[in-house]
Amino acid sequence: MSEAMEVGYDVPALPDMTEAEVQTPCLAIDLEPFERNVSRMREICEGLGVRHRAHGKMHRSADIARYQIEAGGACGICCQKVSEAEAFQRAGLADILITNQVTEPAKIDRLARLAGRGRIIVCADDPANVAAISEAAQRRGTQIEVLVEIECGAGRCGIAPGAPAVTLAKAIDAAPGLRFSGLQAYQGGAQHKRPFSERQALVEAAIADVRTTVDLLSAAGLACDIIGGAGTGTYNLEGASGLYNELQCGSYAFMDADYAKVLDQAGQPISEFEHALFVLTSVMSTAVPGQAVCDAGLKAHSIDSGPPVVFGRPGLGIGKFSDEHGVIADPENTLKLNDRLRLVPGHCDPTCNLHDWYVGIRNGVVETLWPVTARGKGY
């Protein structure tokens, strides 16, 4: 074993270790439900007749992205930042959509350089930004594909649907070095609405805006190679619209605690996907009766969407968290020092960005380690 690969020096585990030997806290992937989730999304997209462009911002791992493409049939990946795209491209991924605006001159120049090494697609909602991207593409001798992002209810970025979006699409189509490739229409505000009826109403309004825009684009002689959006909470709605042709789901592969609260048409939690990502943690104190303290605090998982859930142990609850500690309610005093627990993160995306490695476990044994390739790549 090389010094750089000693447990606790650079990695939390090594292949063939048991789960009980893994250093905690760490990110653990239960590989069997993860693989089932990826397979299930492939089946869903094939049944709907749409492409899946897996959202890499969720896991920030080139290894996971490759698996989603090779085993899951994804046509490519999404990410949110130029530095993410750079990390993924360095790892050999060649079809990348940045589902965001890139407006700073230095970032636009980096974007243009990336386009010389593979397919790069970016979103725009402003004509001045389109002109700046065109200038960089010409200077670098590359072609950048651009989607018009429309504001369809998320309340973030996006130009108004309809005529304003068509005007912007025409500007992209006419700009040297650019290719108009379609629409970005992500209704992010709908993803975590608990009742199905609320998600459905929001997505139906977004679909109406997209349909109006597509019809006007068609009348102007502009076709959309990509009409993209959707997420783990609404993929079935956009996918069945007959309009969207690329879904951008990410969290489905891991399924965090918050998505598990989203309800289907029957009023039951979404059941297509299983929990596959956990923060593996160890009990470090049982000095106070009725509780145990674990080593996974705020530096190990994000609680912006609520606290984690103790997996497979219904008698245990979640108490407070501080930087390095998590309090587990254990009214029957069942836990002892160094017991291992799997915590389902409340929000997987920011939790993954807190760690350097994924520990892939199958049947209680470490099978693989995957680096979080684009950890910290927010610029």
C-alpha positions as CSV (number, residue, x, y, z in Angstrom):
1,M,0.0,0.0,0.0
2,S,1.5,3.4,-1.0
3,E,1.7,6.1,1.6
4,A,-0.8,8.2,-0.4
5,M,-3.4,5.5,-0.3
6,E,-3.3,4.8,3.4
7,V,-6.7,5.0,5.1
8,G,-6.9,8.3,7.0
9,Y,-4.1,9.8,4.9
10,D,-5.9,10.5,1.7
11,V,-8.9,8.2,1.5
12,P,-11.5,7.1,4.0
13,A,-11.5,3.4,2.8
14,L,-9.9,0.9,0.5
15,P,-11.5,-1.8,-1.6
16,D,-12.3,-5.0,0.2
17,M,-12.7,-3.3,3.6
18,T,-15.9,-4.0,5.4
19,E,-18.3,-1.2,6.1
20,A,-17.3,-1.3,9.7
21,E,-13.7,-0.5,8.8
22,V,-14.5,2.6,6.8
23,Q,-13.3,5.9,8.3
24,T,-16.2,8.2,9.2
25,P,-17.8,10.5,8.5
26,C,-17.8,9.9,4.7
27,L,-20.1,9.6,1.7
28,A,-21.2,6.1,1.1
29,I,-23.0,4.8,-2.0
30,D,-24.9,1.6,-1.7
31,L,-24.1,0.4,-5.3
32,E,-27.1,-1.9,-5.8
33,P,-29.9,0.7,-5.3
34,F,-27.7,3.3,-7.2
35,E,-27.5,1.0,-10.2
36,R,-31.2,0.2,-10.0
37,N,-32.0,4.0,-9.9
38,V,-29.9,4.6,-13.0
39,S,-31.4,1.7,-14.8
40,R,-34.9,2.8,-13.9
41,M,-34.4,6.3,-15.3
42,R,-33.1,4.8,-18.5
43,E,-36.3,2.7,-18.8
44,I,-38.5,5.7,-18.0
45,C,-36.8,7.9,-20.6
46,E,-37.0,5.2,-23.3
47,G,-40.6,4.7,-22.5
48,L,-41.4,8.4,-22.8
49,G,-39.3,8.7,-26.0
50,V,-37.0,11.4,-24.6
51,R,-33.3,11.8,-23.9
52,H,-31.8,12.0,-20.5
53,R,-29.0,14.5,-19.9
54,A,-27.9,13.6,-16.3
55,H,-27.3,16.6,-14.0
56,G,-23.7,16.4,-12.8
57,K,-24.1,19.3,-10.4
58,M,-25.7,16.9,-8.0
59,H,-22.8,14.5,-7.6
60,R,-19.9,16.4,-9.3
61,S,-18.3,13.0,-10.1
62,A,-16.9,12.1,-13.5
63,D,-17.1,8.4,-12.6
64,I,-20.8,8.6,-11.8
65,A,-21.4,10.7,-14.9
66,R,-19.7,8.1,-17.0
67,Y,-21.8,5.4,-15.5
68,Q,-25.0,7.4,-16.2
69,I,-23.9,7.6,-19.8
70,E,-22.6,4.1,-20.4
71,A,-25.1,2.1,-18.3
72,G,-27.9,4.6,-18.0
73,G,-28.1,5.8,-21.6
74,A,-27.7,9.5,-20.8
75,C,-26.9,11.5,-23.9
76,G,-24.5,13.8,-21.9
77,I,-24.4,15.7,-18.7
78,C,-25.4,19.1,-17.3
79,C,-23.5,21.2,-14.9
80,Q,-23.9,24.8,-13.6
81,K,-20.4,26.3,-13.6
82,V,-17.6,26.7,-16.1
83,S,-15.1,25.2,-13.6
84,E,-17.4,22.1,-13.3
85,A,-17.4,21.8,-17.1
86,E,-13.6,22.0,-17.2
87,A,-13.3,19.3,-14.6
88,F,-15.7,17.0,-16.4
89,Q,-14.1,17.6,-19.7
90,R,-10.6,16.9,-18.4
91,A,-12.0,13.6,-17.2
92,G,-13.1,12.7,-20.8
93,L,-16.7,13.8,-20.9
94,A,-17.4,15.3,-24.2
95,D,-21.1,16.5,-24.3
96,I,-21.7,19.1,-21.6
97,L,-24.6,21.6,-21.1
98,I,-24.0,24.4,-18.6
99,T,-27.6,25.0,-17.5
100,N,-26.8,28.5,-16.5
101,Q,-25.7,31.9,-17.7
102,V,-22.0,32.7,-18.2
103,T,-21.5,36.4,-18.2
104,E,-18.0,37.4,-16.8
105,P,-15.5,38.0,-19.6
106,A,-12.9,35.6,-18.2
107,K,-15.5,32.8,-17.8
108,I,-16.8,33.4,-21.3
109,D,-13.2,33.0,-22.7
110,R,-12.8,29.7,-20.7
111,L,-16.1,28.6,-22.2
112,A,-14.9,29.3,-25.7
113,R,-11.7,27.3,-25.1
114,L,-13.8,24.4,-23.8
115,A,-15.8,24.4,-27.0
116,G,-12.6,23.7,-28.9
117,R,-12.3,20.3,-27.2
118,G,-15.9,19.0,-27.2
119,R,-19.6,19.8,-27.4
120,I,-20.4,22.8,-25.1
121,I,-23.8,24.2,-24.7
122,V,-24.7,27.2,-22.6
123,C,-27.8,29.2,-21.7
124,A,-28.5,32.9,-22.4
125,D,-31.2,35.3,-21.5
126,D,-29.7,38.6,-22.6
127,P,-28.6,39.9,-26.0
128,A,-25.5,41.6,-24.7
129,N,-24.4,38.3,-23.3
130,V,-25.0,36.6,-26.6
131,A,-22.8,39.2,-28.3
132,A,-20.0,38.6,-25.8
133,I,-20.1,34.9,-26.2
134,S,-20.0,35.3,-30.0
135,E,-16.9,37.5,-29.8
136,A,-15.1,34.9,-27.6
137,A,-16.0,32.1,-30.0
138,Q,-14.7,34.0,-33.0
139,R,-11.5,34.9,-31.2
140,R,-10.9,31.3,-30.2
141,G,-12.1,29.9,-33.5
142,T,-14.7,27.6,-31.9
143,Q,-18.5,27.1,-32.0
144,I,-20.6,27.4,-28.9
145,E,-24.2,26.1,-28.8
146,V,-26.7,28.3,-27.0
147,L,-30.1,27.7,-25.5
148,V,-32.5,30.5,-24.9
149,E,-33.5,30.2,-21.2
150,I,-37.1,31.2,-20.7
151,E,-38.6,32.2,-17.3
152,C,-41.3,29.6,-16.9
153,G,-42.1,30.0,-13.2
154,A,-38.8,29.3,-11.3
155,G,-38.3,33.0,-10.6
156,R,-34.6,33.0,-11.3
157,C,-33.0,33.5,-14.7
158,G,-34.7,33.5,-18.0
159,I,-36.1,35.8,-20.6
160,A,-39.9,36.1,-21.0
161,P,-41.4,33.3,-23.2
162,G,-43.0,34.1,-26.5
163,A,-41.8,37.0,-28.7
164,P,-38.9,38.1,-26.4
165,A,-37.4,34.6,-26.5
166,V,-37.8,34.5,-30.3
167,T,-36.0,37.8,-30.7
168,L,-33.1,36.5,-28.6
169,A,-33.1,33.2,-30.6
170,K,-32.8,35.1,-33.8
171,A,-29.8,37.1,-32.4
172,I,-28.1,33.8,-31.5
173,D,-28.8,32.3,-34.9
174,A,-27.3,35.3,-36.6
175,A,-24.2,35.6,-34.3
176,P,-20.9,34.3,-35.7
177,G,-19.5,31.4,-33.8
178,L,-22.8,30.5,-32.2
179,R,-25.5,27.9,-32.9
180,F,-29.0,28.3,-31.7
181,S,-29.8,24.8,-30.3
182,G,-33.1,25.3,-28.5
183,L,-34.7,26.2,-25.2
184,Q,-33.9,25.8,-21.5
185,A,-37.2,25.6,-19.6
186,Y,-36.6,24.4,-16.1
187,Q,-39.4,24.9,-13.5
188,G,-37.2,24.6,-10.5
189,G,-39.9,25.8,-8.1
190,A,-42.1,22.8,-8.8
191,Q,-39.6,20.1,-8.0
192,H,-40.2,19.8,-4.2
193,K,-43.9,20.8,-4.0
194,R,-45.3,17.9,-2.0
195,P,-48.8,17.3,-3.5
196,F,-48.7,16.1,-7.1
197,S,-51.5,18.5,-8.0
198,E,-49.4,21.5,-7.1
199,R,-46.4,20.2,-9.2
200,Q,-48.7,19.4,-12.1
201,A,-50.3,22.9,-12.2
202,L,-46.9,24.6,-12.2
203,V,-45.5,22.4,-14.9
204,E,-48.6,22.7,-17.1
205,A,-48.2,26.4,-17.0
206,A,-44.5,26.1,-17.9
207,I,-45.4,23.7,-20.8
208,A,-47.9,26.2,-22.1
209,D,-45.2,28.9,-22.2
210,V,-42.8,26.5,-23.9
211,R,-45.4,25.5,-26.5
212,T,-46.1,29.1,-27.4
213,T,-42.4,29.9,-27.8
214,V,-41.8,26.8,-29.9
215,D,-44.6,27.6,-32.2
216,L,-43.3,31.2,-32.7
217,L,-39.8,29.9,-33.3
218,S,-41.1,27.4,-35.9
219,A,-43.0,30.2,-37.6
220,A,-39.7,32.1,-37.7
221,G,-37.9,29.2,-39.3
222,L,-36.0,28.2,-36.1
223,A,-36.0,24.6,-34.9
224,C,-35.1,23.4,-31.4
225,D,-32.7,20.5,-31.2
226,I,-33.1,20.6,-27.4
227,I,-36.1,21.5,-25.4
228,G,-34.8,20.8,-21.9
229,G,-35.7,21.0,-18.3
230,A,-37.5,18.8,-15.7
231,G,-36.0,17.2,-12.6
232,T,-36.6,14.3,-10.2
233,G,-39.8,15.8,-8.9
234,T,-41.5,16.4,-12.3
235,Y,-39.8,14.4,-15.0
236,N,-42.9,12.4,-15.7
237,L,-44.9,15.6,-16.5
238,E,-42.4,17.2,-18.9
239,G,-41.5,13.8,-20.3
240,A,-45.1,13.1,-21.2
241,S,-45.8,16.5,-22.7
242,G,-44.8,15.6,-26.3
243,L,-42.8,18.8,-26.2
244,Y,-39.7,18.4,-24.0
245,N,-37.1,16.1,-25.5
246,E,-34.3,16.2,-22.9
247,L,-34.8,15.7,-19.2
248,Q,-32.2,17.0,-16.7
249,C,-32.8,14.8,-13.7
250,G,-30.0,14.5,-11.1
251,S,-31.1,13.6,-7.6
252,Y,-33.0,10.4,-8.8
253,A,-29.6,8.6,-8.7
254,F,-29.2,9.1,-4.9
255,M,-32.6,10.2,-3.6
256,D,-32.2,12.4,-0.6
257,A,-34.6,12.7,2.3
258,D,-36.3,15.8,1.0
259,Y,-37.2,14.2,-2.4
260,A,-38.6,11.2,-0.5
261,K,-41.3,13.5,0.9
262,V,-42.6,14.4,-2.6
263,L,-45.9,12.6,-3.2
264,D,-47.2,10.9,-6.3
265,Q,-50.8,11.0,-7.8
266,A,-52.0,8.5,-5.1
267,G,-50.6,10.7,-2.3
268,Q,-47.8,8.3,-1.6
269,P,-44.1,9.1,-1.5
270,I,-42.3,8.8,-4.8
271,S,-41.3,5.1,-5.0
272,E,-39.6,4.8,-8.4
273,F,-36.2,5.5,-6.8
274,E,-34.4,4.2,-3.7
275,H,-32.1,5.9,-1.2
276,A,-28.6,5.1,-2.4
277,L,-26.4,7.9,-0.9
278,F,-25.6,8.0,2.8
279,V,-23.4,9.9,5.2
280,L,-21.8,7.0,7.0
281,T,-21.2,8.0,10.6
282,S,-19.9,6.5,13.9
283,V,-21.2,6.9,17.4
284,M,-18.6,8.7,19.5
285,S,-20.4,9.3,22.8
286,T,-23.3,7.7,24.7
287,A,-22.6,9.6,28.0
288,V,-26.0,11.2,28.1
289,P,-28.8,8.7,28.6
290,G,-31.4,8.6,25.8
291,Q,-29.1,9.9,23.2
292,A,-25.9,9.2,21.2
293,V,-23.6,11.6,19.6
294,C,-22.2,10.8,16.1
295,D,-19.2,12.3,14.2
296,A,-21.3,13.7,11.3
297,G,-22.0,17.3,12.0
298,L,-22.7,20.3,9.8
299,K,-19.3,19.8,8.0
300,A,-20.5,16.4,6.8
301,H,-24.0,17.2,5.4
302,S,-26.1,20.1,4.4
303,I,-29.4,20.6,6.3
304,D,-30.8,23.5,4.2
305,S,-33.6,21.2,3.1
306,G,-34.1,19.7,6.5
307,P,-32.0,17.3,8.7
308,P,-30.9,13.8,7.6
309,V,-32.9,10.7,8.4
310,V,-31.4,7.6,10.2
311,F,-31.7,4.9,7.6
312,G,-33.2,1.5,8.6
313,R,-33.5,2.4,12.3
314,P,-37.0,3.6,13.0
315,G,-36.4,3.8,16.8
316,L,-33.8,6.5,16.4
317,G,-34.5,10.2,15.8
318,I,-32.5,13.2,14.8
319,G,-31.6,15.9,17.3
320,K,-29.4,19.0,16.9
321,F,-26.2,19.4,14.8
322,S,-23.1,21.4,15.4
323,D,-19.9,21.6,13.3
324,E,-18.5,18.2,14.2
325,H,-21.3,16.5,16.1
326,G,-24.8,15.1,15.5
327,V,-27.2,14.2,18.3
328,I,-29.2,11.0,17.7
329,A,-32.2,10.5,19.9
330,D,-32.0,6.9,21.3
331,P,-34.7,6.6,23.9
332,E,-34.0,2.9,24.5
333,N,-30.2,3.4,24.7
334,T,-29.6,0.8,21.9
335,L,-26.4,2.4,20.6
336,K,-22.9,1.9,21.8
337,L,-19.5,3.4,21.0
338,N,-18.4,3.0,17.4
339,D,-21.7,1.7,16.1
340,R,-22.2,2.7,12.5
341,L,-25.2,4.5,11.2
342,R,-26.3,5.5,7.7
343,L,-27.8,8.9,7.5
344,V,-29.9,9.9,4.4
345,P,-28.9,13.5,3.7
346,G,-31.7,16.1,3.6
347,H,-30.2,17.6,0.4
348,C,-27.7,15.6,-1.6
349,D,-26.2,18.3,-3.9
350,P,-24.5,20.5,-1.2
351,T,-23.8,17.5,0.9
352,C,-21.7,15.9,-1.9
353,N,-19.8,19.1,-2.3
354,L,-18.5,18.7,1.3
355,H,-16.6,15.5,0.6
356,D,-13.6,14.4,-1.5
357,W,-14.6,10.8,-2.0
358,Y,-17.5,8.5,-2.5
359,V,-17.1,5.0,-1.0
360,G,-19.0,2.5,-3.1
361,I,-20.3,-0.4,-1.0
362,R,-21.9,-3.6,-2.1
363,N,-23.2,-6.2,0.4
364,G,-21.3,-4.5,3.2
365,V,-17.9,-4.5,1.5
366,V,-16.1,-1.6,-0.2
367,E,-16.0,-2.2,-3.9
368,T,-14.7,1.1,-5.3
369,L,-13.8,4.7,-4.4
370,W,-14.8,7.6,-6.7
371,P,-13.4,11.1,-6.3
372,V,-15.8,14.1,-6.1
373,T,-14.1,15.4,-9.3
374,A,-15.6,18.9,-9.3
375,R,-15.7,19.5,-5.6
376,G,-15.5,23.2,-4.9
377,K,-15.8,24.1,-8.6
378,G,-18.1,27.1,-8.2
379,Y,-16.3,29.7,-10.3
